[in-house]
């Protein structure tokens, strides 16, 4: 498990290197081409876009800092441990090891889930053996619940505002990684179609904000 040397939570997250690595490293797609086995992961319809501007659903107060340990998304049967993700020497976001299908990661030099700001969770859509932790992320719908267990024993509860898919060449760094005035969460995996020559052509991004805790 890779750990960063610092917790620079005040730093901006509009880093194009992070966007680039999520495009190319969160899914292999190899299993899709193995004799025609498997089906492509679901992609979000346009109707699930248009993130909530903030007035339609009240946001819960920010939580005290505590590292996350697990993410659960009941609607798509995700229940996975979280590991810390640092930046690589080249400045891009590291990713969870592909050999573990049921593992996601959080950007530990950024915002902690539940704090004010934009927390980032990333995971693979597949590996060489088949679907991985966020294979069904594109099937998630607005108003779905995301729960993040935290080391202090609390659970941060987020509500999905939108689910969108972006082509790699048009990835909106500021929209996805930019600062927020309330506790928000982004969950990211590969998507946007797949071809043998290009791999996955974009990213599925879930936008959510904190609406409760327990």
N, C-alpha and C positions, 0 to 999 in steps of 0.2 A: 504494500500500500504506500503510495507516494505521498509525502507530506511537504508542504511549502515551509520556507524558513520564516515567513512573516505573515501577519494578518493585516494587510493594507486595506481595510474596509472603506476608507474614505476615498480611495482611488476610483476614477471613472472606469466604467466597464465597456466603453465604446471602442473595443480593441478589435480591429479587423482580423488579426491573427486568430482570435478565438472563433470568429465566424468561419474562417477558412478551415480550421481543423475540424469543426463539427460537420462541415460539409463532406469531408473526405474520410473521416476516421471513425464514424459511429455506425458503420455497417459495411460488410464485405459484399453482400449480394451474390457470392459465389454459389451458394446453395440453390439459388433461383435458376442457375444455368446447368445444374447437375442433372442431365437427362430430362430436363423439363420439370423436375420435382419442385413442389412448393408453389405458393401463390404470392404475389406482391403484397406488401403490407398496405393496409387501408390508408387512404388519403382524406383529409378533411374537406367537406364541401364548402363552397363559398359562403353559405348561410351561417357557418360557424365562425366567420371572421368578424370584422368590425368590433374591436375590443371595447368593452364597456368604459365610457368616459369617467366613471367613478360615482355618478349620482344615482344610478339605478340600484345599487346595492351598498349598504353601509359597510365600511371597513372596521375591523376590530382594532383596538389599540395595539401598538407594537409590544412585543414580548421582550423580556430581559434576554441578553445574549446567552445562547447555549448551542453547542454544535449539534447538527442533526445526525441521527443514527439509522433511520429507516424511512422509506417512502411507501405509502399505500395509496392506490387509486382503485377503489372498489369497482367502479363501472367497467374497467378493463382488466380486472383481476391482477393488478400489480401489487406485490408485497415484497419489497427488496431492501436489503441493507444498502447503506450509503457509505462510500469511501471518500476521503478528501482528494481533490484534484488540484494540483499545482500548475504552474506554468512551466513549459519545457525551456531549455536554454535558448531556444529561438524566439521565445516570447509567446508561443501559442498554448492553448489549453491542453493539458494532458487528458487522457481518456481512460476509463476503466479497462482492465485486461479483457481481451475478447474471449478468453477461454471460459470465463464464468458468465453464463447466460443471464443469471438472475442477480445482477449487480449494477448499481447506478453510482454516480459520483456527484459531488457538489463542489463548486469553486470556492475553496476555503480561504482564498485571499480576498474574497468579495464579501457581500452581505450574508449574514447568517439567516436562514429561513425563520421568519417571524420578526426580525428587526425591520426598522424602516429602511427602505431601499429595495433594490432588485437582486434577489437571490437566484442563483443559476444551478440547475440540476441537469445533468446530461447522461445519456445511456445509449447503448447500442440497439439498433433495430433488429440486427441479426448477426450471426457469425457463420463460419463455414458449415456448421451442423444444422442450422435452421434459425427460427425466430428467437430473439433475445428479449430482454426485459421490456423494452419500449416498442415492440413490434406493433402493438395495437394502439399506439398513441394517437394516430390519425383518426381513430374511431371515436375518440373522446368528444363529448358535446358540452356546450355551454351549460353552466350551473352544476356540472359534476363536482364531486368533492375530492380533494387531495389532502391527505393527512401526512404530516411529517413528525415522526417521533424525535424527541430531543434528549440529549444526555441528562438533563436535569429532571427527567421523568414526565415532562409536559408534552402535549401534542399540539402542534400548530395546524389549524384547519383552514385550508384555502378553498375558494370557490373559483371555478373556471370562468373567465370572461370571454375567451375566444380561443379558437384553435385554427392556425393558419399554416400554409405551406409556402415556402419561398424558394425560388430558383437560386442557385449558388451565386450567379452573377449579379443578382439584385437583392442580396441579403441585407435587410435594413438594420445595420448594427445599432444605431442609436435607439430605435424603437424596441429592439429586443434587450439590449444590454444597458440602456441608459438609466440614469438615476430616477428614482420615484419618491414621491412625498409620503407614501404609505407603504406598509409591508407588502411586497409583491413577489411573485415566483414565476420563473420561466422554466419549463421542462422541454428539453430539446433532444431530437434524434434525427437520423437521416430520413429522407423522403423525396418526394417530387419525381418519382419515376426512376427507372433503372435501365441502363444499357450496358452491354459488355465493354464497350469502348470508353464510356465515361463514368461508370459506376452510378451511385445515387446522385441525382442531379440537383438536390437541394436539401432543405430541412423542414421538418414539421416542428412547429413551436406552439406550446401551450402557454397562454397568458392567464395568470390567476392572481388573486389578492387575498390577504388574510381576512377571514370573516368570523373566526372564533378560536378557542383553545380549550383544552381541558387537562 
